[in-house]
Each structure stands twice: as C-alpha cells, then as structure tokens.
Amino acid sequence: MDFTDDQLMRYSRHILLPEVGGKGQARIAQAKVFIVGAGGLGCPVGYYLAAAGVGTIALIDNDTVEMSNLQRQIAHSMQTIGMPKVESAKKTFEALNPDVNVVAIQKRISKDNILDLIRDYDIVVDGSDNFPTRYLVNDACFMARKPLVSGAILRFEGQVTTIVPGEGPCYRCLFEEPPPPGLVPSCQEAGVLGVLPGVIGGLQATEVLKLVLGKGEVLKGELLIYNALKTSFRKVKVPKNPFCALCGESPTITELTDYEQGYCSM
C-alpha cells in the first residue's frame, strides 16, 4: 500500500513501532470491523479505531441520541441530540479521519439478520447493553467463525474478554445462560461512571488492533475485570467448558435464537 504524505504524517507514530510499521498500518487500513452498539462502549471503540485508520467500521444501533447519553457517549454532542446514534457517530468518526469508511446501520440486530450483517467483516466488537444481544452476538460469531471482543460496564466496574472460535472458550463457557429479567440492573437503573466506558472501550480497541496486526497476546480464555474505585485490574482464567451448549463436545445450540427482551447487562 502506498501512503500519501498526509497519511504518513497521520500514522507516523504507528509506523515508528517495529510491531506495526508500514506493513502493519496497511493491514489496519484493510481491516473491517463490525461494532454492535453506538453507545458507551461503541463510541470509544469506534473513535480509537477510526483514529488508528481502520479501513471500514460498521456500527449498528437502533437508538437516537439523548441528553443523558452525553455524560459518557463521546461520539455524540448537543448538536446531534435526536439524531440516530449511528449517524451521529459516523459524522464524528469521519470528521476525525476521512480515510475511514463508516457504515451506519440503524436497525435492531436479530437472529434473522446478524449472520448477513457480519459476513464481510473480520472482527466483531460487542458494545451492547443487554443480555439478549450479548448472547446472540456470541452465538453468531461462533457459527460464522468471527473473532469477538466483548465488553461490559456497570457502576464503577467493567470487563473485557476476547473470543476466538475454535481456539478457546466462548461467552457461554463463562456465563452459561442469560440471567432472569430484572436480576441484573441496567446502567439506567444503577448508574455508571462516565469515564468507565473510555477505559473498557479503549481496551476493546486495543484487542482489535492486536488481532488485526497478529501481535501480542489477546484476552483469549481470560476475563479482565477493572474496578475504577480501587484502580485495580484482575484477570480471571476462563476454561473451555466441554459441556458448553454452543462450543462443547455435544452442542445443543445449532441455530440462532432471539432471547426475550428485558434482560439487562453490565
């Protein structure tokens, strides 16, 4: 790939890194990443991937920008209140880096469309805020053999893991089934520290870039938990469950399911 003078200037700090260089930056430019959710996590993930020069970034979200989003959803602004979140984020990311093609998809993800939506993308990032979407994305990525970078936030705590189908555990190995509706509160009910999505979203974006570059160690088989009040990180090993209903030795989940809405995640 031949870089323009402006691109050489823009990505100079990447190109200086032996682990990236010109070839690595070219891989980043050719990468296609699909982000589920244009809210607290999707905003920083998309922002940093756009800044890094990821060639194609798709965003799917069915919501519009509200005043209460602005405390943490950094791709949106007062000027975009009432606008679809995906259009607001697209405007922000493309203003940051015109090299990036941002695909805005304003619709709800479902078992009927997810496989078609993610088919042409290299990596999927889950920034959703509910358990039905989280399990649907996990199952679809396993079936499509797509690496998945999953993140979650609530109050002062966040978590990140990377799932590579066929090379380690899936999300169901960690959490077998969605909890009953109402058991886990949503951010709307319990609150969330505004800077927390930046920490977790930044970690998710880092995992994506390592996958694109084939460098470093991703959080495969590990759950990274961050506590903002304690300023602490801890890793939990996640073993592959041989009895997992999705990726185990005798799977019982062989097709996608839309779970009952009402579950709320971190």
C-alpha positions in Angstrom: 0.0 0.0 0.0 1.3 3.4 -0.9 0.7 6.1 1.7 0.1 9.7 0.9 2.2 12.4 2.6 -0.8 13.2 4.8 -1.2 9.6 5.8 2.5 9.2 6.6 2.1 12.2 8.9 -1.1 11.0 10.4 0.1 7.4 11.1 3.8 8.3 11.8 3.6 7.2 15.5 2.3 3.8 14.4 4.8 3.4 11.6 7.7 4.1 14.0 6.6 1.0 16.1 8.5 -2.1 14.9 5.4 -4.2 15.7 3.4 -2.1 13.3 5.5 -0.3 10.7 4.2 0.4 7.2 3.0 -3.2 6.6 1.0 -3.2 9.8 -0.6 0.1 9.1 -1.6 -1.2 5.7 -3.2 -4.2 7.4 -5.1 -1.8 9.7 -6.3 0.2 6.6 -7.6 -3.0 5.0 -9.3 -4.2 8.2 -13.1 -4.4 8.5 -14.6 -4.2 12.0 -18.3 -4.5 13.0 -19.3 -2.8 16.2 -22.6 -3.7 17.9 -23.9 -0.6 19.7 -23.1 3.1 19.3 -23.4 3.9 23.0 -21.0 4.0 25.9 -18.6 1.3 24.6 -19.2 1.6 20.9 -18.2 5.3 20.9 -14.7 5.0 22.3 -14.0 1.8 20.4 -15.1 3.4 17.1 -13.3 6.6 17.9 -9.9 4.9 18.5 -10.3 2.5 15.6 -11.1 5.4 13.3 -8.1 7.3 14.7 -5.9 4.2 14.0 -7.0 4.1 10.4 -9.2 1.0 10.3 -10.5 1.0 6.8 -14.1 0.0 7.3 -16.1 0.4 10.6 -19.7 -0.7 10.7 -22.0 0.5 13.5 -25.4 -1.0 14.3 -27.8 0.7 16.8 -31.5 1.4 16.7 -31.5 4.3 19.2 -31.3 8.1 18.9 -29.1 10.5 20.9 -30.5 11.8 24.2 -29.2 14.3 26.6 -28.4 11.6 29.2 -26.1 9.9 26.8 -23.6 12.8 26.7 -22.1 12.1 30.1 -20.3 9.1 28.6 -21.0 8.6 24.9 -18.2 10.7 23.4 -19.1 10.4 19.8 -22.3 12.4 20.3 -22.9 16.1 21.2 -25.6 18.7 21.9 -25.8 19.2 18.1 -26.8 15.6 17.4 -29.5 15.1 20.1 -32.4 13.4 18.4 -30.2 12.1 15.6 -29.8 8.3 15.1 -26.7 7.3 17.1 -25.1 5.6 14.2 -25.4 8.7 12.1 -24.0 10.9 14.9 -21.1 8.5 15.4 -20.5 8.3 11.6 -20.3 12.1 11.4 -17.8 12.2 14.3 -15.5 9.4 13.2 -15.4 10.6 9.6 -14.6 14.1 10.7 -11.7 12.7 12.7 -10.3 10.6 9.9 -11.6 10.9 6.3 -9.6 7.7 5.4 -12.2 5.6 7.2 -15.4 4.3 5.7 -18.1 4.3 8.4 -21.2 2.1 7.6 -24.2 3.3 9.7 -26.9 0.7 10.2 -29.9 2.0 12.1 -31.8 -1.2 12.9 -32.1 -3.8 15.7 -29.9 -6.8 15.4 -31.7 -10.1 15.3 -31.2 -13.8 14.6 -32.6 -13.2 11.1 -30.1 -10.5 10.0 -26.9 -10.9 12.1 -25.1 -13.5 10.0 -25.7 -11.5 6.9 -24.6 -8.3 8.6 -21.3 -9.6 10.0 -20.4 -11.8 7.0 -18.0 -9.4 5.3 -16.2 -8.2 8.5 -13.0 -9.5 10.0 -13.7 -8.8 13.7 -16.9 -8.1 15.7 -17.0 -5.9 18.8 -19.8 -6.2 21.3 -20.7 -2.9 23.0 -24.3 -3.8 23.6 -26.1 -3.1 26.9 -28.4 -6.1 27.2 -28.1 -9.9 27.6 -30.2 -10.9 24.6 -27.9 -9.1 22.2 -24.8 -10.3 24.0 -25.7 -14.0 23.7 -27.0 -13.6 20.1 -23.7 -11.9 19.1 -21.6 -14.6 20.8 -23.6 -17.4 19.1 -23.5 -15.8 15.7 -19.7 -15.1 15.9 -19.1 -18.8 16.9 -21.2 -20.0 13.9 -19.6 -17.6 11.5 -16.1 -18.2 12.9 -15.5 -14.5 13.6 -13.3 -13.2 16.5 -15.3 -11.3 19.1 -14.2 -8.7 21.5 -16.8 -8.4 24.3 -17.0 -5.6 26.9 -19.4 -4.7 29.6 -19.8 -1.9 32.2 -21.9 -1.0 35.3 -21.5 1.5 38.1 -17.7 1.5 38.7 -16.7 -1.8 37.1 -16.1 -3.1 33.6 -14.9 -6.3 32.0 -13.3 -7.3 28.7 -12.7 -10.7 27.0 -11.7 -11.8 23.5 -13.3 -14.9 22.0 -11.7 -16.7 19.1 -13.9 -19.5 17.9 -12.1 -22.9 17.8 -9.2 -21.5 19.9 -10.7 -21.2 23.3 -13.9 -20.7 25.4 -17.0 -18.8 24.2 -19.1 -16.4 26.2 -21.4 -19.3 27.2 -18.4 -21.1 28.8 -18.2 -18.1 31.1 -21.9 -17.4 31.6 -23.9 -20.4 30.6 -27.3 -18.7 30.2 -28.8 -15.2 30.5 -29.9 -14.3 34.0 -33.6 -13.8 34.6 -35.0 -10.4 33.6 -34.6 -7.9 36.4 -31.8 -9.7 38.2 -29.0 -7.5 36.9 -29.9 -3.8 36.7 -29.1 -1.7 33.7 -27.0 1.4 33.6 -30.2 3.4 33.5 -31.3 1.9 36.8 -27.9 1.6 38.6 -25.8 4.3 37.0 -22.3 4.3 35.5 -19.2 6.4 36.0 -18.9 8.5 32.8 -15.2 7.7 32.2 -15.6 4.0 32.7 -16.6 3.3 29.1 -13.5 5.0 27.9 -11.3 2.6 29.9 -13.1 -0.5 28.7 -13.7 0.7 25.2 -10.0 1.6 24.9 -9.1 -1.9 26.0 -11.5 -3.4 23.4 -10.0 -1.2 20.7 -6.5 -2.5 21.7 -7.7 -6.1 21.4 -9.0 -5.4 17.9 -5.7 -3.9 16.8 -3.7 -6.8 18.2 -6.0 -9.2 16.3 -5.5 -7.2 13.1 -1.8 -7.0 13.5 -1.3 -10.5 14.8 0.9 -9.1 17.6 0.9 -9.5 21.4 -1.4 -11.7 23.5 -5.2 -11.1 23.3 -7.6 -11.9 26.2 -8.4 -15.4 24.9 -9.5 -17.6 27.7 -9.3 -14.7 30.2 -11.7 -12.2 31.6 -10.1 -8.8 32.5 -12.0 -7.0 35.3 -11.4 -3.3 36.1 -12.6 -1.7 39.3 -12.4 2.1 39.0 -12.9 2.8 42.7 -9.9 0.6 43.6 -7.9 1.4 40.4 -7.4 -2.3 40.1 -7.2 -4.8 37.3 -7.5 -8.6 37.7 -7.6 -11.5 35.3 -9.8 -14.5 35.7 -9.0 -17.6 33.7 -11.9 -18.9 31.7 -11.6 -22.6 30.8 -13.3 -24.1 27.8 -16.4 -25.9 29.0 -16.6 -29.4 27.3 -20.3 -29.4 28.1 -21.0 -25.9 26.7 -24.3 -26.0 24.8 -22.7 -24.0 21.9 -19.0 -24.9 21.6 -18.8 -28.1 23.7 -18.3 -31.7 22.6 -22.0 -32.3 22.1 -23.6 -28.9 21.3 -27.4 -28.5 21.6 -27.4 -24.9 20.3 -27.2 -25.3 16.5 -29.3 -22.3 15.4 -29.7 -18.7 16.5 -32.3 -17.6 19.0 -33.8 -14.2 19.8 -33.9 -14.2 23.6 -36.7 -12.4 25.5 -36.1 -8.7 25.7 -35.9 -7.4 29.2 -32.6 -8.8 30.3 -30.1 -6.1 31.2 -26.4 -6.4 31.2 -23.5 -4.5 32.6 
